[in-house]
């Protein structure tokens, strides 16, 4: 993704993780941007200085879920997303998506920042069937099909180019 940065936006390298539990459900957070509709997205966020995408993915899992020792799986996709969050900044996010699996996990939001509490107020574990039946906006938009493909065939041979 070597496209120019959107005018007025801050370039933000980002890591996201499709976290799937033993019941084949994926964890999503309800995101509330300033400049658009609410949508559901997996855990993740911007890289801190000096961090790799993999390091950021593990840190974000710890911070957003409370999972003490996350085990990151393979790089499965990339996506570009321009959004304005509650801090008033518009970000041109260049996302790398990873897969992770966990037996079970109760979400602990004790590590959330004030901005995270504003941006992502609730979470939910979703089955592929629930994703396919919902009228809610999902990220990526084809998440039901992607989750079904992952569950049936495992990670893709080459990372996907994910839609917005």
C-alpha positions as CSV (number, residue, x, y, z in Angstrom):
1,X,0.0,0.0,0.0
2,X,2.1,2.9,-1.3
3,X,-0.8,5.2,-2.0
4,X,-0.4,8.9,-0.9
5,X,-1.8,9.9,2.5
6,X,-5.2,11.4,2.4
7,X,-5.1,15.2,2.5
8,X,-5.3,16.5,6.1
9,X,-4.9,13.0,7.6
10,X,-2.2,11.5,9.7
11,X,-0.6,8.3,8.3
12,X,-1.1,5.6,10.9
13,X,0.4,2.1,10.5
14,X,-2.0,-0.2,12.3
15,X,-2.3,-3.8,13.4
16,X,-5.6,-5.7,13.8
17,X,-6.2,-9.2,15.0
18,X,-9.1,-11.5,14.1
19,X,-9.3,-13.3,17.5
20,X,-11.3,-16.6,17.2
21,X,-12.2,-18.6,20.3
22,X,-12.8,-22.4,20.6
23,X,-16.5,-22.0,19.8
24,X,-15.4,-20.5,16.4
25,X,-16.6,-17.0,17.4
26,X,-14.7,-13.8,16.5
27,X,-14.3,-10.9,18.9
28,X,-15.5,-7.5,17.7
29,X,-15.7,-4.1,19.3
30,X,-18.4,-1.5,18.5
31,X,-16.5,1.4,17.1
32,X,-17.9,5.0,17.2
33,X,-16.0,7.3,14.9
34,X,-16.8,11.0,14.7
35,X,-17.1,11.2,10.9
36,X,-19.3,8.2,10.0
37,X,-21.6,5.4,11.1
38,X,-20.9,3.0,14.0
39,X,-19.2,-0.3,12.9
40,X,-17.9,-3.5,14.5
41,X,-14.2,-4.2,14.2
42,X,-11.6,-6.6,15.7
43,X,-9.0,-5.5,18.3
44,X,-6.2,-3.4,17.1
45,X,-4.6,0.0,16.9
46,X,-1.7,2.1,15.8
47,X,1.9,1.2,16.1
48,X,3.9,3.0,18.8
49,X,7.4,4.4,17.8
50,X,9.8,1.5,17.1
51,X,7.2,-1.2,17.2
52,X,6.6,-3.7,14.4
53,X,3.1,-4.6,13.3
54,X,3.5,-8.0,15.1
55,X,4.5,-6.3,18.4
56,X,1.6,-3.8,18.1
57,X,-0.8,-6.6,17.5
58,X,0.3,-8.4,20.6
59,X,0.3,-5.2,22.7
60,X,-3.2,-4.2,21.4
61,X,-4.6,-7.7,22.3
62,X,-3.2,-7.3,25.9
63,X,-4.6,-3.8,26.3
64,X,-8.0,-4.3,24.7
65,X,-8.8,-7.8,25.9
66,X,-6.8,-8.3,29.1
67,X,-5.2,-11.5,27.6
68,X,-1.9,-11.7,29.4
69,X,0.1,-13.8,27.0
70,X,-1.4,-13.5,23.5
71,X,-0.1,-15.9,20.8
72,X,-0.2,-14.2,17.5
73,X,-0.9,-16.3,14.4
74,X,-0.1,-15.5,10.7
75,X,-0.5,-12.3,8.8
76,X,-3.7,-12.7,6.9
77,X,-4.6,-9.4,5.3
78,X,-4.1,-5.7,4.6
79,X,-6.6,-2.9,4.5
80,X,-6.7,0.9,4.2
81,X,-9.2,2.9,6.3
82,X,-9.5,6.7,6.7
83,X,-11.4,7.6,9.9
84,X,-11.7,10.5,12.4
85,X,-11.8,9.3,16.0
86,X,-13.0,11.1,19.1
87,X,-9.6,12.8,19.6
88,X,-10.5,14.9,16.5
89,X,-7.7,13.5,14.4
90,X,-8.3,12.0,11.0
91,X,-6.1,8.9,10.4
92,X,-5.2,7.3,7.2
93,X,-4.7,3.8,8.6
94,X,-2.7,1.2,6.8
95,X,-3.7,-2.0,8.5
96,X,-2.1,-5.4,8.7
97,X,-4.4,-8.1,9.9
98,X,-3.3,-11.1,11.9
99,X,-5.1,-14.3,13.1
100,X,-5.0,-15.4,16.7
101,X,-6.9,-18.2,18.5
102,X,-7.8,-18.6,22.1
103,X,-9.7,-21.3,24.0
104,X,-11.9,-18.8,25.9
105,X,-11.4,-15.3,27.1
106,X,-13.4,-12.9,29.3
107,X,-12.7,-9.4,28.2
108,X,-11.0,-7.1,30.8
109,X,-11.2,-3.4,29.8
110,X,-9.1,-2.2,32.8
111,X,-6.2,-1.3,30.4
112,X,-8.4,0.9,28.1
113,X,-7.5,4.6,27.7
114,X,-10.2,7.3,27.9
115,X,-10.2,7.6,24.1
116,X,-10.7,3.8,23.7
117,X,-13.7,4.0,26.1
118,X,-15.2,6.7,23.9
119,X,-14.3,5.0,20.6
120,X,-15.2,1.3,21.4
121,X,-17.7,1.1,24.1
122,X,-18.8,-2.5,23.8
123,X,-17.7,-5.8,22.6
124,X,-19.2,-9.1,21.5
125,X,-18.2,-12.6,20.3
126,X,-19.9,-13.3,17.0
127,X,-20.4,-16.6,15.1
128,X,-20.2,-16.6,11.3
129,X,-23.9,-17.1,11.1
130,X,-24.6,-14.1,13.3
131,X,-22.3,-12.0,11.2
132,X,-24.1,-13.1,8.1
133,X,-27.5,-12.3,9.5
134,X,-26.7,-8.9,11.0
135,X,-27.7,-5.5,9.6
136,X,-24.8,-3.9,11.6
137,X,-21.9,-2.5,9.7
138,X,-18.9,-4.8,9.8
139,X,-15.2,-4.3,9.2
140,X,-14.2,-5.6,6.7
141,X,-17.6,-5.5,5.0
142,X,-17.1,-9.1,3.8
143,X,-16.2,-10.4,7.3
144,X,-18.8,-13.2,7.4
145,X,-17.3,-14.7,4.2
146,X,-13.7,-14.2,5.5
147,X,-14.5,-15.9,8.8
148,X,-16.2,-18.8,7.1
149,X,-13.2,-19.3,4.8
150,X,-10.8,-19.2,7.7
151,X,-12.8,-21.7,9.7
152,X,-13.1,-24.1,6.7
153,X,-9.7,-23.7,5.1
154,X,-7.4,-22.0,7.6
155,X,-5.3,-18.9,6.8
156,X,-4.9,-17.8,3.2
157,X,-1.7,-18.7,1.3
158,X,-1.2,-15.0,0.5
159,X,-2.6,-12.1,2.7
160,X,-6.0,-10.8,1.5
161,X,-6.6,-7.3,0.3
162,X,-9.6,-6.5,2.6
163,X,-12.3,-4.1,1.6
164,X,-13.4,-1.2,3.9
